[in-house]
Amino acid sequence: MGENLYIPEEVSKEELYKSLYPQLKALVADESDLIANMANITSALKEAFDFFWIGFYRVIGDRLVLGPFQGPIACTSIAFGKGVCGSTWKEAKTIIVPDVDRFPGHIACSSQSRSEIVVPLKHNDIVVAVLDVDSNQLNSFDEIDSYWLEKICALL
Ligand code: SME
């Protein structure tokens, strides 16, 4: 794929995901390195949606370790079952948090994060990483995000 991302303007969130999906698919198609592909996916989604923070945490041993991301610096290590990320790893399913202050055990990497979605990335049904997206506003994520972010993670 070329180096330019086409980002349609003034379209719905769903239309934006629909337009981006084939571009992201092409972006990762010729590269087998997971880190390289994670890096480009976070960059593309940050550019398209202007998310406050987006990034991957990879399962390494008994921790989630910070991977490619876009946004402010973040905590580097999260234990199994801890925070939204560790809970997503444990439950192996997407978690949407409309208000982080109401999620017991939420890990505040930034005091500006108000809502969050975390999607598991699986290989042979085992969680190998999670994709975490944070917003500085409440209620930013819904089933449209979970549907498309899960599809995007499945590209990796
Ligand atoms: N809030 C996450 C931690 C990661 S940062 O938001 C980047 C959590 O509770 O797992």
Backbone and ligand atoms as CSV (ligand in chain L), in Angstrom:
chain,resi,resn,atom,element,x,y,z
A,1,MET,N,N,0.846,-1.197,0.000
A,1,MET,CA,C,0.000,0.000,0.000
A,1,MET,C,C,0.867,1.227,0.000
A,2,GLY,N,N,0.336,2.316,-0.482
A,2,GLY,CA,C,1.080,3.578,-0.513
A,2,GLY,C,C,1.271,4.112,0.893
A,3,GLU,N,N,1.881,5.269,0.982
A,3,GLU,CA,C,2.157,5.784,2.326
A,3,GLU,C,C,1.082,6.697,2.851
A,4,ASN,N,N,0.076,6.965,2.028
A,4,ASN,CA,C,-0.964,7.883,2.485
A,4,ASN,C,C,-2.205,7.154,2.925
A,5,LEU,N,N,-2.722,7.644,4.030
A,5,LEU,CA,C,-3.971,7.103,4.542
A,5,LEU,C,C,-5.068,8.046,4.053
A,6,TYR,N,N,-6.150,7.457,3.517
A,6,TYR,CA,C,-7.276,8.311,3.124
A,6,TYR,C,C,-8.267,8.348,4.278
A,7,ILE,N,N,-8.498,9.536,4.819
A,7,ILE,CA,C,-9.418,9.691,5.946
A,7,ILE,C,C,-10.571,10.585,5.517
A,8,PRO,N,N,-11.737,9.988,5.249
A,8,PRO,CA,C,-12.869,10.827,4.822
A,8,PRO,C,C,-13.281,11.774,5.946
A,9,GLU,N,N,-13.723,12.961,5.557
A,9,GLU,CA,C,-14.121,13.950,6.567
A,9,GLU,C,C,-15.627,13.988,6.739
A,10,GLU,N,N,-16.050,14.397,7.889
A,10,GLU,CA,C,-17.470,14.580,8.203
A,10,GLU,C,C,-18.326,13.365,7.896
A,11,VAL,N,N,-17.828,12.207,8.266
A,11,VAL,CA,C,-18.624,10.979,8.135
A,11,VAL,C,C,-18.834,10.411,9.537
A,12,SER,N,N,-19.770,9.486,9.638
A,12,SER,CA,C,-20.037,8.877,10.940
A,12,SER,C,C,-18.843,8.014,11.362
A,13,LYS,N,N,-18.834,7.685,12.651
A,13,LYS,CA,C,-17.777,6.811,13.175
A,13,LYS,C,C,-17.754,5.489,12.400
A,14,GLU,N,N,-18.942,4.953,12.141
A,14,GLU,CA,C,-19.016,3.674,11.433
A,14,GLU,C,C,-18.459,3.797,10.012
A,15,GLU,N,N,-18.822,4.879,9.326
A,15,GLU,CA,C,-18.304,5.098,7.961
A,15,GLU,C,C,-16.787,5.241,7.983
A,16,LEU,N,N,-16.291,5.891,9.007
A,16,LEU,CA,C,-14.842,6.075,9.100
A,16,LEU,C,C,-14.143,4.723,9.290
A,17,TYR,N,N,-14.663,3.885,10.191
A,17,TYR,CA,C,-14.087,2.544,10.358
A,17,TYR,C,C,-14.169,1.771,9.038
A,18,LYS,N,N,-15.335,1.863,8.360
A,18,LYS,CA,C,-15.520,1.122,7.097
A,18,LYS,C,C,-14.502,1.539,6.053
A,19,SER,N,N,-14.224,2.819,6.003
A,19,SER,CA,C,-13.255,3.322,5.025
A,19,SER,C,C,-11.832,2.906,5.405
A,20,LEU,N,N,-11.557,2.913,6.701
A,20,LEU,CA,C,-10.194,2.603,7.144
A,20,LEU,C,C,-9.858,1.121,7.052
A,21,TYR,N,N,-10.862,0.276,7.292
A,21,TYR,CA,C,-10.581,-1.157,7.442
A,21,TYR,C,C,-9.777,-1.752,6.267
A,22,PRO,N,N,-10.242,-1.563,5.015
A,22,PRO,CA,C,-9.454,-2.134,3.907
A,22,PRO,C,C,-8.063,-1.515,3.785
A,23,GLN,N,N,-7.959,-0.267,4.188
A,23,GLN,CA,C,-6.635,0.377,4.139
A,23,GLN,C,C,-5.701,-0.235,5.187
A,24,LEU,N,N,-6.247,-0.522,6.366
A,24,LEU,CA,C,-5.426,-1.138,7.411
A,24,LEU,C,C,-5.047,-2.558,7.016
A,25,LYS,N,N,-5.999,-3.238,6.378
A,25,LYS,CA,C,-5.735,-4.604,5.916
A,25,LYS,C,C,-4.558,-4.597,4.933
A,26,ALA,N,N,-4.586,-3.647,4.008
A,26,ALA,CA,C,-3.503,-3.541,3.021
A,26,ALA,C,C,-2.191,-3.134,3.702
A,27,LEU,N,N,-2.324,-2.292,4.707
A,27,LEU,CA,C,-1.136,-1.780,5.403
A,27,LEU,C,C,-0.338,-2.895,6.076
A,28,VAL,N,N,-1.046,-3.901,6.608
A,28,VAL,CA,C,-0.344,-4.975,7.332
A,28,VAL,C,C,-0.086,-6.217,6.468
A,29,ALA,N,N,-0.673,-6.223,5.261
A,29,ALA,CA,C,-0.668,-7.444,4.442
A,29,ALA,C,C,0.732,-7.960,4.112
A,30,ASP,N,N,1.646,-7.048,3.803
A,30,ASP,CA,C,2.962,-7.488,3.326
A,30,ASP,C,C,4.024,-7.545,4.411
A,31,GLU,N,N,3.613,-7.329,5.661
A,31,GLU,CA,C,4.596,-7.296,6.747
A,31,GLU,C,C,4.222,-8.352,7.784
A,32,SER,N,N,5.168,-9.194,8.144
A,32,SER,CA,C,4.859,-10.240,9.115
A,32,SER,C,C,5.264,-9.862,10.541
A,33,ASP,N,N,5.999,-8.751,10.687
A,33,ASP,CA,C,6.456,-8.389,12.036
A,33,ASP,C,C,5.316,-7.735,12.829
A,34,LEU,N,N,4.992,-8.346,13.961
A,34,LEU,CA,C,3.853,-7.894,14.763
A,34,LEU,C,C,4.034,-6.467,15.273
A,35,ILE,N,N,5.219,-6.146,15.749
A,35,ILE,CA,C,5.465,-4.806,16.315
A,35,ILE,C,C,5.311,-3.730,15.240
A,36,ALA,N,N,5.851,-3.996,14.063
A,36,ALA,CA,C,5.738,-3.027,12.964
A,36,ALA,C,C,4.268,-2.790,12.629
A,37,ASN,N,N,3.502,-3.865,12.562
A,37,ASN,CA,C,2.085,-3.724,12.218
A,37,ASN,C,C,1.302,-3.047,13.337
A,38,MET,N,N,1.611,-3.376,14.582
A,38,MET,CA,C,0.948,-2.700,15.704
A,38,MET,C,C,1.243,-1.200,15.660
A,39,ALA,N,N,2.484,-0.858,15.340
A,39,ALA,CA,C,2.888,0.549,15.306
A,39,ALA,C,C,2.081,1.310,14.252
A,40,ASN,N,N,1.960,0.740,13.063
A,40,ASN,CA,C,1.210,1.434,12.020
A,40,ASN,C,C,-0.294,1.489,12.324
A,41,ILE,N,N,-0.822,0.435,12.923
A,41,ILE,CA,C,-2.255,0.441,13.263
A,41,ILE,C,C,-2.553,1.545,14.285
A,42,THR,N,N,-1.711,1.669,15.308
A,42,THR,CA,C,-1.980,2.722,16.308
A,42,THR,C,C,-1.842,4.105,15.679
A,43,SER,N,N,-0.863,4.262,14.806
A,43,SER,CA,C,-0.677,5.562,14.154
A,43,SER,C,C,-1.882,5.909,13.293
A,44,ALA,N,N,-2.336,4.950,12.494
A,44,ALA,CA,C,-3.466,5.196,11.588
A,44,ALA,C,C,-4.742,5.525,12.369
A,45,LEU,N,N,-4.993,4.775,13.433
A,45,LEU,CA,C,-6.230,5.011,14.200
A,45,LEU,C,C,-6.152,6.328,14.981
A,46,LYS,N,N,-4.977,6.659,15.471
A,46,LYS,CA,C,-4.812,7.944,16.168
A,46,LYS,C,C,-5.065,9.100,15.197
A,47,GLU,N,N,-4.533,8.970,13.985
A,47,GLU,CA,C,-4.707,10.037,13.005
A,47,GLU,C,C,-6.175,10.163,12.602
A,48,ALA,N,N,-6.828,9.029,12.406
A,48,ALA,CA,C,-8.207,9.060,11.923
A,48,ALA,C,C,-9.188,9.547,12.991
A,49,PHE,N,N,-9.010,9.076,14.223
A,49,PHE,CA,C,-10.014,9.353,15.267
A,49,PHE,C,C,-9.550,10.361,16.313
A,50,ASP,N,N,-8.269,10.720,16.250
A,50,ASP,CA,C,-7.716,11.620,17.257
A,50,ASP,C,C,-7.996,11.124,18.681
A,51,PHE,N,N,-7.820,9.818,18.880
A,51,PHE,CA,C,-7.994,9.252,20.217
A,51,PHE,C,C,-6.990,9.903,21.171
A,52,PHE,N,N,-7.352,10.028,22.447
A,52,PHE,CA,C,-6.432,10.595,23.441
A,52,PHE,C,C,-5.204,9.699,23.591
A,53,TRP,N,N,-5.455,8.395,23.660
A,53,TRP,CA,C,-4.351,7.429,23.783
A,53,TRP,C,C,-4.782,6.131,23.122
A,54,ILE,N,N,-3.910,5.543,22.350
A,54,ILE,CA,C,-4.189,4.212,21.793
A,54,ILE,C,C,-2.898,3.416,21.784
A,55,GLY,N,N,-2.977,2.181,22.222
A,55,GLY,CA,C,-1.758,1.386,22.202
A,55,GLY,C,C,-2.008,-0.072,22.520
A,56,PHE,N,N,-0.999,-0.850,22.257
A,56,PHE,CA,C,-1.041,-2.283,22.528
A,56,PHE,C,C,-0.232,-2.596,23.786
A,57,TYR,N,N,-0.698,-3.583,24.513
A,57,TYR,CA,C,0.096,-4.238,25.550
A,57,TYR,C,C,0.223,-5.692,25.130
A,58,ARG,N,N,1.455,-6.226,25.153
A,58,ARG,CA,C,1.668,-7.630,24.778
A,58,ARG,C,C,1.801,-8.499,26.023
A,59,VAL,N,N,1.291,-9.722,25.922
A,59,VAL,CA,C,1.468,-10.692,26.997
A,59,VAL,C,C,2.906,-11.195,26.940
A,60,ILE,N,N,3.649,-10.918,28.006
A,60,ILE,CA,C,5.013,-11.432,28.114
A,60,ILE,C,C,5.127,-12.061,29.504
A,61,GLY,N,N,5.179,-13.387,29.543
A,61,GLY,CA,C,5.180,-14.092,30.828
A,61,GLY,C,C,3.862,-13.856,31.546
A,62,ASP,N,N,3.947,-13.356,32.781
A,62,ASP,CA,C,2.728,-13.158,33.573
A,62,ASP,C,C,2.287,-11.700,33.603
A,63,ARG,N,N,2.800,-10.870,32.659
A,63,ARG,CA,C,2.471,-9.441,32.628
A,63,ARG,C,C,2.035,-9.023,31.229
A,64,LEU,N,N,1.319,-7.902,31.214
A,64,LEU,CA,C,1.120,-7.194,29.949
A,64,LEU,C,C,2.195,-6.121,29.901
A,65,VAL,N,N,2.920,-6.074,28.817
A,65,VAL,CA,C,4.011,-5.108,28.683
A,65,VAL,C,C,3.678,-4.135,27.553
A,66,LEU,N,N,3.895,-2.866,27.818
A,66,LEU,CA,C,3.575,-1.807,26.861
A,66,LEU,C,C,4.246,-2.055,25.509
A,67,GLY,N,N,3.454,-1.913,24.463
A,67,GLY,CA,C,3.960,-2.062,23.094
A,67,GLY,C,C,3.779,-0.757,22.342
A,68,PRO,N,N,3.679,-0.835,21.018
A,68,PRO,CA,C,3.515,0.385,20.228
A,68,PRO,C,C,2.269,1.162,20.650
A,69,PHE,N,N,2.422,2.477,20.785
A,69,PHE,CA,C,1.281,3.311,21.177
A,69,PHE,C,C,1.434,4.716,20.626
A,70,GLN,N,N,0.338,5.462,20.713
A,70,GLN,CA,C,0.337,6.875,20.337
A,70,GLN,C,C,-0.345,7.631,21.462
A,71,GLY,N,N,0.295,8.678,21.942
A,71,GLY,CA,C,-0.282,9.458,23.023
A,71,GLY,C,C,0.727,9.641,24.129
A,72,PRO,N,N,0.262,10.162,25.278
A,72,PRO,CA,C,1.174,10.404,26.400
A,72,PRO,C,C,1.817,9.115,26.915
A,73,ILE,N,N,2.938,9.249,27.598
A,73,ILE,CA,C,3.609,8.084,28.173
A,73,ILE,C,C,2.648,7.322,29.087
A,74,ALA,N,N,2.869,6.011,29.195
A,74,ALA,CA,C,1.907,5.167,29.917
A,74,ALA,C,C,2.636,4.162,30.795
A,75,CYS,N,N,1.860,3.515,31.682
A,75,CYS,CA,C,2.461,2.476,32.525
A,75,CYS,C,C,2.960,1.336,31.642
A,76,THR,N,N,4.082,0.756,32.040
A,76,THR,CA,C,4.738,-0.205,31.151
A,76,THR,C,C,4.343,-1.647,31.429
A,77,SER,N,N,3.784,-1.918,32.617
A,77,SER,CA,C,3.565,-3.311,32.990
A,77,SER,C,C,2.264,-3.445,33.779
A,78,ILE,N,N,1.423,-4.405,33.396
A,78,ILE,CA,C,0.121,-4.612,34.048
A,78,ILE,C,C,-0.031,-6.107,34.342
A,79,ALA,N,N,-0.444,-6.407,35.564
A,79,ALA,CA,C,-0.573,-7.817,35.971
A,79,ALA,C,C,-1.882,-8.429,35.462
A,80,PHE,N,N,-1.889,-9.743,35.321
A,80,PHE,CA,C,-3.074,-10.499,34.905
A,80,PHE,C,C,-4.247,-10.164,35.829
A,81,GLY,N,N,-5.371,-9.789,35.250
A,81,GLY,CA,C,-6.571,-9.511,36.039
A,81,GLY,C,C,-6.625,-8.116,36.636
A,82,LYS,N,N,-5.555,-7.315,36.444
A,82,LYS,CA,C,-5.538,-5.967,37.034
A,82,LYS,C,C,-5.954,-4.919,36.004
A,83,GLY,N,N,-6.696,-3.905,36.472
A,83,GLY,CA,C,-7.110,-2.822,35.582
A,83,GLY,C,C,-8.002,-3.332,34.464
A,84,VAL,N,N,-8.304,-2.451,33.543
A,84,VAL,CA,C,-9.166,-2.836,32.419
A,84,VAL,C,C,-8.395,-3.773,31.479
A,85,CYS,N,N,-7.113,-3.460,31.287
A,85,CYS,CA,C,-6.307,-4.287,30.377
A,85,CYS,C,C,-6.129,-5.706,30.908
A,86,GLY,N,N,-5.736,-5.802,32.186
A,86,GLY,CA,C,-5.533,-7.127,32.783
A,86,GLY,C,C,-6.830,-7.917,32.876
A,87,SER,N,N,-7.951,-7.212,33.062
A,87,SER,CA,C,-9.259,-7.886,33.102
A,87,SER,C,C,-9.647,-8.400,31.718
A,88,THR,N,N,-9.321,-7.627,30.688
A,88,THR,CA,C,-9.611,-8.065,29.310
A,88,THR,C,C,-8.808,-9.320,28.986
A,89,TRP,N,N,-7.561,-9.328,29.426
A,89,TRP,CA,C,-6.710,-10.518,29.244
A,89,TRP,C,C,-7.356,-11.713,29.956
A,90,LYS,N,N,-7.751,-11.513,31.211
A,90,LYS,CA,C,-8.319,-12.597,32.004
A,90,LYS,C,C,-9.635,-13.116,31.412
A,91,GLU,N,N,-10.507,-12.191,31.018
A,91,GLU,CA,C,-11.834,-12.591,30.518
A,91,GLU,C,C,-11.821,-12.940,29.034
A,92,ALA,N,N,-10.740,-12.563,28.343
A,92,ALA,CA,C,-10.588,-12.834,26.911
A,92,ALA,C,C,-11.750,-12.285,26.104
A,93,LYS,N,N,-12.274,-11.145,26.574
A,93,LYS,CA,C,-13.293,-10.473,25.757
A,93,LYS,C,C,-13.212,-8.956,25.954
A,94,THR,N,N,-13.743,-8.253,24.979
A,94,THR,CA,C,-13.678,-6.789,24.985
A,94,THR,C,C,-14.397,-6.204,26.191
A,95,ILE,N,N,-13.787,-5.183,26.787
A,95,ILE,CA,C,-14.435,-4.469,27.892
A,95,ILE,C,C,-14.562,-2.993,27.501
A,96,ILE,N,N,-15.798,-2.488,27.606
A,96,ILE,CA,C,-16.058,-1.062,27.377
A,96,ILE,C,C,-16.309,-0.425,28.741
A,97,VAL,N,N,-15.575,0.657,29.036
A,97,VAL,CA,C,-15.734,1.355,30.313
A,97,VAL,C,C,-16.216,2.782,30.022
A,98,PRO,N,N,-17.492,3.053,30.258
A,98,PRO,CA,C,-18.030,4.388,29.942
A,98,PRO,C,C,-17.477,5.481,30.854
A,99,ASP,N,N,-17.133,5.079,32.111
A,99,ASP,CA,C,-16.610,6.049,33.077
A,99,ASP,C,C,-15.548,5.325,33.908
A,100,VAL,N,N,-14.293,5.671,33.701
A,100,VAL,CA,C,-13.212,4.920,34.355
A,100,VAL,C,C,-13.284,5.004,35.887
A,101,ASP,N,N,-13.885,6.079,36.399
A,101,ASP,CA,C,-13.997,6.210,37.859
A,101,ASP,C,C,-14.944,5.174,38.452
A,102,ARG,N,N,-15.739,4.540,37.612
A,102,ARG,CA,C,-16.689,3.533,38.099
A,102,ARG,C,C,-16.209,2.110,37.822
A,103,PHE,N,N,-14.977,1.992,37.339
A,103,PHE,CA,C,-14.420,0.647,37.110
A,103,PHE,C,C,-13.460,0.339,38.254
A,104,PRO,N,N,-13.856,-0.574,39.162
A,104,PRO,CA,C,-12.976,-0.871,40.293
A,104,PRO,C,C,-11.613,-1.376,39.819
A,105,GLY,N,N,-10.568,-0.749,40.318
A,105,GLY,CA,C,-9.225,-1.209,39.964
A,105,GLY,C,C,-8.672,-0.611,38.690
A,106,HIS,N,N,-9.434,0.325,38.100
A,106,HIS,CA,C,-8.914,0.987,36.889
A,106,HIS,C,C,-7.522,1.565,37.165
A,107,ILE,N,N,-6.617,1.366,36.223
A,107,ILE,CA,C,-5.249,1.884,36.374
A,107,ILE,C,C,-5.167,3.209,35.615
A,108,ALA,N,N,-4.960,4.291,36.344
A,108,ALA,CA,C,-4.954,5.618,35.717
A,108,ALA,C,C,-3.555,5.987,35.250
A,109,CYS,N,N,-3.250,5.671,34.004
A,109,CYS,CA,C,-1.951,6.082,33.462
A,109,CYS,C,C,-1.954,7.592,33.260
A,110,SER,N,N,-3.131,8.139,32.957
A,110,SER,CA,C,-3.272,9.589,32.829
A,110,SER,C,C,-4.543,10.009,33.541
A,111,SER,N,N,-4.465,11.115,34.277
A,111,SER,CA,C,-5.661,11.602,34.974
A,111,SER,C,C,-6.685,12.145,33.978
A,112,GLN,N,N,-6.263,12.329,32.733
A,112,GLN,CA,C,-7.198,12.871,31.730
A,112,GLN,C,C,-8.085,11.799,31.104
A,113,SER,N,N,-7.747,10.534,31.282
A,113,SER,CA,C,-8.567,9.470,30.701
A,113,SER,C,C,-9.901,9.386,31.431
A,114,ARG,N,N,-10.999,9.382,30.670
A,114,ARG,CA,C,-12.323,9.335,31.291
A,114,ARG,C,C,-13.113,8.094,30.899
A,115,SER,N,N,-12.896,7.607,29.675
A,115,SER,CA,C,-13.550,6.363,29.260
A,115,SER,C,C,-12.562,5.559,28.425
A,116,GLU,N,N,-12.887,4.276,28.244
A,116,GLU,CA,C,-11.856,3.378,27.700
A,116,GLU,C,C,-12.497,2.149,27.064
A,117,ILE,N,N,-11.820,1.610,26.067
A,117,ILE,CA,C,-12.211,0.292,25.529
A,117,ILE,C,C,-10.935,-0.536,25.395
A,118,VAL,N,N,-11.020,-1.798,25.774
A,118,VAL,CA,C,-9.865,-2.688,25.616
A,118,VAL,C,C,-10.326,-3.956,24.898
A,119,VAL,N,N,-9.615,-4.284,23.833
A,119,VAL,CA,C,-9.969,-5.407,22.952
A,119,VAL,C,C,-8.847,-6.451,22.998
A,120,PRO,N,N,-9.189,-7.719,23.190
A,120,PRO,CA,C,-8.134,-8.741,23.187
A,120,PRO,C,C,-7.700,-9.100,21.773
A,121,LEU,N,N,-6.416,-9.369,21.619
A,121,LEU,CA,C,-5.887,-9.865,20.349
A,121,LEU,C,C,-5.515,-11.328,20.602
A,122,LYS,N,N,-6.150,-12.219,19.850
A,122,LYS,CA,C,-5.963,-13.646,20.136
A,122,LYS,C,C,-5.216,-14.354,19.004
A,123,HIS,N,N,-4.465,-15.358,19.399
A,123,HIS,CA,C,-3.828,-16.242,18.431
A,123,HIS,C,C,-4.164,-17.658,18.884
A,124,ASN,N,N,-4.806,-18.425,18.009
A,124,ASN,CA,C,-5.289,-19.762,18.386
A,124,ASN,C,C,-6.103,-19.723,19.691
A,125,ASP,N,N,-6.975,-18.727,19.779
A,125,ASP,CA,C,-7.875,-18.579,20.935
A,125,ASP,C,C,-7.188,-18.196,22.244
A,126,ILE,N,N,-5.905,-17.905,22.186
A,126,ILE,CA,C,-5.175,-17.466,23.384
A,126,ILE,C,C,-4.919,-15.959,23.258
A,127,VAL,N,N,-5.152,-15.219,24.337
A,127,VAL,CA,C,-4.886,-13.779,24.296
A,127,VAL,C,C,-3.371,-13.548,24.293
A,128,VAL,N,N,-2.883,-12.871,23.254
A,128,VAL,CA,C,-1.442,-12.602,23.151
A,128,VAL,C,C,-1.131,-11.115,23.340
A,129,ALA,N,N,-2.175,-10.289,23.287
A,129,ALA,CA,C,-1.999,-8.844,23.453
A,129,ALA,C,C,-3.379,-8.228,23.654
A,130,VAL,N,N,-3.393,-6.973,24.067
A,130,VAL,CA,C,-4.662,-6.237,24.091
A,130,VAL,C,C,-4.438,-4.894,23.422
A,131,LEU,N,N,-5.504,-4.374,22.821
A,131,LEU,CA,C,-5.490,-3.018,22.265
A,131,LEU,C,C,-6.307,-2.145,23.211
A,132,ASP,N,N,-5.684,-1.108,23.721
A,132,ASP,CA,C,-6.331,-0.212,24.686
A,132,ASP,C,C,-6.535,1.149,24.022
A,133,VAL,N,N,-7.759,1.668,24.087
A,133,VAL,CA,C,-8.034,3.013,23.570
A,133,VAL,C,C,-8.665,3.833,24.686
A,134,ASP,N,N,-8.082,5.006,24.932
A,134,ASP,CA,C,-8.571,5.884,26.000
A,134,ASP,C,C,-9.104,7.180,25.404
A,135,SER,N,N,-10.158,7.692,26.044
A,135,SER,CA,C,-10.719,8.989,25.645
A,135,SER,C,C,-10.658,9.934,26.826
A,136,ASN,N,N,-10.526,11.220,26.543
A,136,ASN,CA,C,-10.570,12.196,27.639
A,136,ASN,C,C,-11.998,12.692,27.874
A,137,GLN,N,N,-12.972,11.969,27.284
A,137,GLN,CA,C,-14.381,12.288,27.536
A,137,GLN,C,C,-15.101,11.023,27.982
A,138,LEU,N,N,-16.189,11.205,28.703
A,138,LEU,CA,C,-16.996,10.068,29.151
A,138,LEU,C,C,-17.733,9.443,27.971
A,139,ASN,N,N,-18.079,8.153,28.107
A,139,ASN,CA,C,-18.985,7.476,27.153
A,139,ASN,C,C,-18.546,7.551,25.692
A,140,SER,N,N,-17.261,7.419,25.435
A,140,SER,CA,C,-16.804,7.585,24.045
A,140,SER,C,C,-16.933,6.322,23.205
A,141,PHE,N,N,-17.103,5.165,23.835
A,141,PHE,CA,C,-17.013,3.917,23.072
A,141,PHE,C,C,-18.289,3.086,23.185
A,142,ASP,N,N,-18.605,2.402,22.087
A,142,ASP,CA,C,-19.814,1.567,22.066
A,142,ASP,C,C,-19.569,0.332,21.197
A,143,GLU,N,N,-20.638,-0.322,20.808
A,143,GLU,CA,C,-20.515,-1.581,20.057
A,143,GLU,C,C,-19.914,-1.356,18.670
A,144,ILE,N,N,-20.060,-0.158,18.138
A,144,ILE,CA,C,-19.435,0.116,16.831
A,144,ILE,C,C,-17.920,0.013,16.973
A,145,ASP,N,N,-17.401,0.609,18.045
A,145,ASP,CA,C,-15.947,0.524,18.276
A,145,ASP,C,C,-15.514,-0.912,18.533
A,146,SER,N,N,-16.274,-1.627,19.380
A,146,SER,CA,C,-15.832,-2.995,19.682
A,146,SER,C,C,-15.859,-3.855,18.424
A,147,TYR,N,N,-16.904,-3.713,17.600
A,147,TYR,CA,C,-17.004,-4.510,16.372
A,147,TYR,C,C,-15.788,-4.265,15.472
A,148,TRP,N,N,-15.505,-3.003,15.216
A,148,TRP,CA,C,-14.434,-2.695,14.261
A,148,TRP,C,C,-13.044,-2.898,14.858
A,149,LEU,N,N,-12.858,-2.556,16.113
A,149,LEU,CA,C,-11.523,-2.759,16.702
A,149,LEU,C,C,-11.197,-4.239,16.821
A,150,GLU,N,N,-12.216,-5.066,17.068
A,150,GLU,CA,C,-11.975,-6.521,17.095
A,150,GLU,C,C,-11.589,-7.005,15.694
A,151,LYS,N,N,-12.275,-6.493,14.674
A,151,LYS,CA,C,-11.940,-6.882,13.288
A,151,LYS,C,C,-10.512,-6.432,12.950
A,152,ILE,N,N,-10.156,-5.247,13.409
A,152,ILE,CA,C,-8.819,-4.723,13.120
A,152,ILE,C,C,-7.757,-5.572,13.841
A,153,CYS,N,N,-8.035,-5.935,15.097
A,153,CYS,CA,C,-7.069,-6.779,15.832
A,153,CYS,C,C,-6.910,-8.137,15.148
A,154,ALA,N,N,-7.984,-8.624,14.564
A,154,ALA,CA,C,-7.908,-9.929,13.893
A,154,ALA,C,C,-7.029,-9.893,12.647
A,155,LEU,N,N,-6.699,-8.693,12.167
A,155,LEU,CA,C,-5.793,-8.585,11.015
A,155,LEU,C,C,-4.353,-8.897,11.398
A,156,LEU,N,N,-4.092,-8.824,12.704
A,156,LEU,CA,C,-2.686,-8.930,13.140
A,156,LEU,C,C,-2.273,-10.376,13.420
L,1,SME,N1,N,-6.292,2.181,32.090
L,1,SME,C1,C,-5.645,0.941,31.793
L,1,SME,C2,C,-4.144,1.048,31.901
L,1,SME,C3,C,-3.470,1.401,30.634
L,1,SME,S1,S,-3.527,3.036,30.299
L,1,SME,O1,O,-4.912,3.518,30.222
L,1,SME,C4,C,-2.726,3.416,28.898
L,1,SME,C5,C,-6.156,-0.154,32.710
L,1,SME,O2,O,-6.910,0.104,33.660
L,1,SME,O3,O,-5.797,-1.294,32.487
